[in-house]
Amino acid sequence: MRRLNAVTSDREPLKKLVKELDAFPKIDECYVETNARSGGVSLLMFCVLGLLIGSQIYNYSNSEVVYEYGVDTDTSSMLKINIDLTIAMPCAAIGADLLDITGKHSIDHENRLEEIGTTFELTRQQEIYQLTARQRAQLLQKKYHSMHESIWDKGYRDEQNSFPETIKNPRVKLDACRFRGSLHTRKLSGNFHVTLGKPINFFGGGHAHLSVMTGDAHNFSHRIHHLSFGDTAAGRVHPLDGDEHITSHDYHIFQYFVKVVPTKVNTRFSYVDTYQYSVTSRDRVLDHNAGSHGTPGIFMKYDFSPIKVYVAHKYTPFWKFLVRLCGIVGGIFACTGIFNSILDVTLDIVCCRLKLGKYKPKDIQTTQISTSSLTDASIPSTLPGGNIAISSFPITTTDTT
């Protein structure tokens, strides 16, 4: 028992020291005055505080899209080109080929596109697909600069399902050819083209298209169902998807100048090295008599940007989220206290001192004492609390004997 008392007595100084370090002094409730005005200010404070805390939680749970730029140092990787287009000419009359800037022929019996005989007139299902793709591409062309962050943040996918197949009917003539597939080539500037005749290569780097000249029309009206570079990534858009060019001239050249931008995607939807592209197009009718020379066909010339784009999701660290919450709570309480004090002072000046409003002073309770009923013995010497009672009126005594 003595040892327990000794341990308790040793803890008293430490407990007293800790008590003196209390940074949150307590005030008895009897000294705290509340009113409806301050209660309304407090209610407004809690509403604002709830909105700000909710916005911080929302920002913490969501991510921010950030862009970084650097020099593309990858020169050895292969390029994948995904193509799906339909041309208003039979497959036997035209051929597709891919040449890089060195003149190397990239299409062979293993690396080639699938040629599918079809009709250029669309079915109802194909019309809906093509119209949807074209409208989406036009919207993105107009609104992309105001939508790009949302597109990456929400994981928008521009890749639709494959263009619907045409149900072949033996009685219907196949007047069009669909080229579909993926080509792999070196990461060099190049030229993909579709023109008259099948491509042939010569020893020494020569290249030509062999065509049997007939009287048939050579109309290169076409629809581009899909064109992209690299692997699929959520957030990419493809400007040429749904593009359509219809011409009534037999000798017409269509040219697309494509700028391919290497892109590193690191988001919660995709983690891949891929490519984006922008495109400029032009077309003209060939007329040798008018000085407009060339070869009819479709030519897509692509080049690479030396700048690589890095797209990533950036998340708010938890410690920063806590710091922001503490700042919001402390700032709201401090500002509300200042506002409430200013409101009290303003009302005091307007209503009390300038007497511009209704003001009713607090009631002061007074006690009237009849002097005729008091005697020396009936006056207490002290009041509760140890205060001495001092009479401010004369006291008289009456002899009753």
Buried (B, 14 or more C-beta within 10 A) or exposed (E): EEEEEEEEEEEEEEEEEEEEEEEEEEEEEEEEEEEEEBEEBBEEBEEBBEEBBEEBEEEBEEBEBEEEEEEBEEEEEEBBBBBBBBBBBBBEBBBBBBBBEEEBBBBEEEEBBEBBBBBBEBEEEBEEBBEEBBEBBEEBEEEEEEBBBEBBBEEBBBBBEEBBEBEEEEEEEBBBBBBBBEBEBBBBBBEBBBBBBBBEBEEEEEEEBEBEEEEEEBBBBBBBBBBBBBBEBBBBBBBBBBBBBEBEBEBBBBBBBBEBBBBBBEBEBBEBBBBBBEBEBEBEBBEEEEEEEBEBBBBBBBEBBEEBBBBBBEEBEEEEBEEBBEEBEEEBEEEBEEEBEEBBEEEEEEBEEEEEEEEEEEEEEEEEEEEEEBEEEEEEEEEEEEEEEEEEEEEEEEEEE
